[in-house]
């Protein structure tokens, strides 16, 4: 472009168009009237719009029709349907003795295993045994004190009986003396009265009357002394009884305190013996269908030790459900069963339905002895969920056998398994809109 034209454009002057040259607007208008005009549509844009509209419609339908399921994994054991019982550990410890092998018959009240709790020791004697020995010595001392008190109370009662007998004899003698003195006093009063009459007529002298009056006064004095002695005997008897009663009450109170202390010691001794070893007792008659422990195994409270039932009887499955799922389970609900003896990745899964929901907890929640601050990963993960109670859920399996390597193999009673239970099922649209409803305070 010439420099003159550039300068002209800079100053706003339109450059002179050469003769015979047409601009682009004039060129586009040079169509012959007989020629056709082609109109083209943007097909790619339309297809893209249709794709996104269809995708949005599919997503809306999926959110409306689709569901979101929340599962809970539970541990369980195969139980006999009749007369079955699951034996669990009652304390943390070590299995020191298995008294009945698997398949053996048991009676009600018979011990099946012995558990020794974990304990520290001083020297060669465990603390629990040392505590039992100390408590037994205290028990012997208390029994000796009780025997001494009972002996004292027996002696006091014997002394009171002897005192009552002696005072009774003394009282009888004093009553006899009183009776004799009363008779003598009455006779002497009669003599004095007669002498006074004789004195009036001059038959006796004044000295005779005075002498007889002195005798009368002597009888009166003796009678008063006897009555005073009788009063003293009664007073002594009352005071002695009061003293013995006070001693008896004090000894009885002390004996009662010693009895309470002895009962508390007996309880502590039993607890200390429990700390040494505990025998797990069965409550029903049956057959040991499964033993899940052996001698030397470590167990915790609530761990399944054994299962009692008929191995050939129809069975049910007992699941340990946490308390947070109890309000979400329903009768007849389908459950996915994964037997430990037949890994589901190789043999597949089985199904069952809930036939009973327990109302009493199998175990109470217990605080786990774990400090998240000691582990950096646990500290970052935040606080642990609170412990929960465990409830028994009974499930009836749809199949009592499982296909393994071309043959049907029975599921044995006592087998452990894992079950997946759907505890909550919601539409996807509700799950998506829940945060919005929560912000508006509508949930």
DAWONOR-V606535 format. One record per helix or strand. SS is the DSSP state (@ for helix, = for strand). FROM is the first residue (numbers start at 1). TO is the last residue. Records with the same first field share a line. If there is no record, write none. Layout:
BEGIN
SS=FROM-TO / FROM-TO
END
This chain:
BEGIN
@=3-10 / 24-28 / 43-65 / 127-201 / 206-276 / 323-325 / 344-347 / 372-374 / 376-381 / 428-439
==67-80 / 85-88 / 93-98 / 105-106 / 111-117 / 121-122 / 125-126 / 278-281 / 286-291 / 298-299 / 304-308 / 315-322 / 334-339 / 350-363 / 390-397 / 401-404 / 407-410 / 416-427
END
